[in-house]
Amino acid sequence: MKPITVDIKEIVKQVFVDISSKTISEQQKLGDVFDKVLKANNISGVKISGFKDKHLFVNVDSSARLYQINLIKNKILTELKSELADIEKISFKIGKVN
């Protein structure tokens, strides 16, 4: 039996190219949908800080805004889910928005 020669560097390189291009387009779509939902609800002073395991993490610029957003959190989540089935949970916290 003859061993198969595989250039592992090329395989790894191709895997990273596939992952990064998919990730960038998914991030762009998430950002676009998120901005649309925020504008529809007249919300500012927030920024996506992360997304992991269908959980969206969002930073808010003040405690007053955090309170305001938590009042309509379920509405925001429903609107996001209607366009992005990948989101199951959303969390807001005070943090950097710049």
C-alpha positions as CSV (number, residue, x, y, z in Angstrom):
1,M,0.0,0.0,0.0
2,K,1.4,3.3,-1.1
3,P,1.2,6.2,1.4
4,I,-0.8,9.2,0.3
5,T,1.2,12.4,0.4
6,V,-0.8,15.4,1.4
7,D,0.5,18.9,1.8
8,I,-0.9,19.7,5.3
9,K,0.0,23.4,4.9
10,E,-2.3,23.8,1.9
11,I,-5.1,22.0,3.6
12,V,-4.9,24.2,6.7
13,K,-4.6,27.3,4.6
14,Q,-7.7,26.4,2.6
15,V,-9.7,25.6,5.8
16,F,-8.8,29.0,7.2
17,V,-9.7,30.8,4.0
18,D,-13.1,29.0,4.0
19,I,-13.8,29.8,7.6
20,S,-12.7,33.5,7.5
21,S,-14.7,34.3,4.3
22,K,-17.8,32.7,5.8
23,T,-17.3,34.4,9.1
24,I,-16.9,37.8,7.5
25,S,-20.1,37.6,5.5
26,E,-22.0,36.3,8.5
27,Q,-20.7,39.1,10.7
28,Q,-21.7,41.7,8.0
29,K,-25.2,40.2,7.8
30,L,-25.6,40.2,11.6
31,G,-24.4,43.8,11.8
32,D,-26.7,44.9,9.1
33,V,-29.8,43.2,10.6
34,F,-28.9,44.4,14.1
35,D,-28.6,48.0,12.9
36,K,-31.9,47.7,11.1
37,V,-33.6,46.4,14.2
38,L,-32.1,49.2,16.4
39,K,-33.2,51.9,14.0
40,A,-36.7,50.5,13.9
41,N,-36.8,50.7,17.7
42,N,-35.1,54.1,17.9
43,I,-32.1,52.7,19.9
44,S,-28.6,54.1,19.9
45,G,-25.5,53.8,22.1
46,V,-25.1,50.0,21.6
47,K,-22.5,47.8,19.8
48,I,-22.2,44.1,19.2
49,S,-19.4,42.7,21.4
50,G,-19.6,39.1,20.4
51,F,-21.5,36.1,19.1
52,K,-21.0,32.5,20.4
53,D,-23.2,29.4,20.4
54,K,-26.3,31.3,19.1
55,H,-25.9,33.9,21.9
56,L,-25.5,37.5,20.9
57,F,-23.6,39.8,23.3
58,V,-24.2,43.5,23.1
59,N,-22.5,46.4,24.9
60,V,-24.6,49.4,26.0
61,D,-23.1,52.8,26.8
62,S,-25.1,53.6,30.1
63,S,-27.2,52.1,32.8
64,A,-30.2,54.1,31.8
65,R,-30.0,52.7,28.2
66,L,-29.5,49.2,29.6
67,Y,-32.7,49.6,31.5
68,Q,-34.5,50.9,28.5
69,I,-33.3,48.1,26.2
70,N,-34.1,45.4,28.7
71,L,-37.7,46.6,28.7
72,I,-37.9,45.7,25.0
73,K,-35.3,42.9,24.9
74,N,-37.9,40.2,23.9
75,K,-39.1,42.4,21.0
76,I,-35.5,42.9,19.8
77,L,-34.8,39.2,20.0
78,T,-38.0,38.3,18.1
79,E,-37.1,40.8,15.3
80,L,-33.5,39.5,15.1
81,K,-34.7,35.9,15.0
82,S,-37.2,36.6,12.2
83,E,-34.2,37.5,10.0
84,L,-31.4,35.4,11.5
85,A,-32.4,32.0,12.8
86,D,-28.9,31.6,14.3
87,I,-29.8,33.8,17.3
88,E,-31.4,32.2,20.3
89,K,-30.4,34.5,23.1
90,I,-29.3,38.1,23.6
91,S,-27.5,39.7,26.5
92,F,-26.8,43.3,27.2
93,K,-24.2,44.8,29.5
94,I,-22.6,48.1,30.1
95,G,-19.3,48.4,28.1
96,K,-17.3,50.2,25.4
97,V,-19.4,51.3,22.4
98,N,-16.8,53.4,20.5
